[in-house]
Amino acid sequence: MNNRPPLVHPNLLRSLGGVGFFPSLCTIQEIVETRDGAGGVSETAVNLPGLEAIPCRVATVGSRDNEVRRDAFTVEIATHDVFLQGYYPEIVPKHRVYVDSEAVYDILAVNHDSQKRSTVLRTQVLRT
């Protein structure tokens, strides 16, 4: 059993929000497919309850060499990390993150620190 105190004070992430460390707000979304009477499929992004307006910071991780080009689209693999202020175990790679009501990123992987205090989303941008 490990009875050592945590390496980082439990209130550190909360206090960093007050000094501008998390300058953006993120909302986690899920894509819901609906079929119409003619058999067509439409997709709608739905905000997940309890995962809206999360203080966050977006950081670029890739370079221009970190992409796959096709005729119709370019996929940039792991283009950004999104650091969330808090621990969110309910976020999974099928979700996406909407940042500052502007940018949308597909979530590739979700990472947590060993103390269950923070969440980092490894994301990508899909351009058509």
C-alpha positions in Angstrom: 0.0 0.0 0.0 1.3 3.4 -0.9 0.7 6.0 1.9 2.9 8.7 0.4 1.3 12.1 -0.2 0.6 13.1 -3.8 3.5 14.7 -5.8 1.3 17.6 -6.7 -1.1 19.4 -4.3 -4.7 18.4 -5.1 -5.8 22.1 -5.5 -3.0 23.0 -7.9 -5.0 22.6 -11.1 -8.0 24.5 -9.7 -5.7 27.4 -8.7 -4.0 27.5 -12.2 -7.4 28.3 -13.8 -7.4 31.7 -11.9 -4.0 32.7 -13.5 -4.9 32.0 -17.1 -3.3 28.6 -17.4 -6.6 27.2 -18.9 -7.6 30.1 -21.3 -10.2 28.2 -23.3 -13.4 26.4 -22.7 -14.0 22.9 -24.0 -17.2 20.9 -24.5 -17.1 17.1 -25.1 -19.5 15.9 -27.9 -20.7 12.6 -29.2 -21.9 12.1 -32.8 -25.4 10.6 -33.0 -26.6 9.1 -36.3 -30.3 9.3 -37.2 -32.0 7.6 -40.2 -34.8 9.3 -42.2 -37.6 7.5 -43.9 -35.7 7.2 -47.2 -32.8 5.4 -45.5 -30.5 8.4 -45.4 -28.3 9.0 -42.4 -27.6 12.3 -40.8 -25.1 13.0 -38.1 -25.6 15.5 -35.2 -23.1 16.5 -32.6 -24.6 16.3 -29.1 -23.0 17.9 -26.0 -22.5 15.4 -23.2 -24.2 16.4 -19.9 -21.6 17.4 -17.3 -18.9 17.8 -19.9 -19.6 21.4 -21.0 -17.5 24.6 -20.5 -14.5 22.7 -19.1 -11.5 25.0 -18.6 -8.8 23.8 -21.0 -5.5 24.6 -22.9 -4.8 23.5 -26.4 -1.2 22.8 -27.5 0.1 21.9 -31.0 2.1 18.6 -31.0 2.6 17.8 -34.7 4.6 19.0 -37.6 3.7 19.2 -41.3 5.4 15.8 -41.7 2.8 14.3 -39.4 -0.1 14.0 -41.9 -1.6 11.5 -44.4 -2.7 13.0 -47.7 -5.5 11.5 -49.9 -7.3 12.9 -52.9 -10.4 14.1 -51.0 -8.9 14.9 -47.6 -5.9 15.3 -45.4 -5.7 13.7 -42.0 -3.2 15.3 -39.6 -2.3 12.6 -37.1 -2.1 13.7 -33.4 -2.1 17.4 -34.2 -3.0 18.8 -30.8 -3.1 17.9 -27.1 -6.0 19.3 -25.1 -5.3 19.6 -21.4 -8.5 19.6 -19.3 -8.7 21.2 -15.8 -9.8 18.0 -14.0 -10.2 14.3 -14.2 -12.8 13.0 -16.6 -12.8 9.2 -16.9 -16.1 9.2 -18.9 -14.4 10.7 -22.0 -13.5 8.1 -24.7 -11.9 8.2 -28.1 -15.2 8.0 -30.0 -16.0 11.5 -28.6 -14.8 14.9 -30.0 -13.9 18.1 -28.3 -15.3 21.5 -29.3 -13.0 24.4 -28.2 -14.2 28.0 -27.6 -17.2 27.4 -29.9 -14.7 27.5 -32.9 -12.5 24.5 -33.4 -13.5 20.8 -33.4 -11.0 18.0 -32.8 -11.5 14.2 -33.0 -10.2 12.5 -29.9 -7.7 9.8 -30.6 -6.6 8.9 -27.1 -7.5 9.9 -23.5 -4.7 10.0 -20.9 -4.9 10.6 -17.1 -2.2 11.2 -14.5 -1.6 8.6 -11.9 -3.3 10.7 -9.2 -6.5 10.9 -11.2 -6.4 14.8 -11.1 -6.1 15.7 -14.8 -7.0 14.6 -18.3 -5.1 15.1 -21.6 -6.8 14.4 -24.9 -4.6 13.5 -27.9 -6.6 14.8 -30.9 -6.5 15.3 -34.6 -8.0 17.7 -37.1 -9.8 16.3 -40.2 -9.9 18.7 -43.2 -12.0 18.1 -46.3 
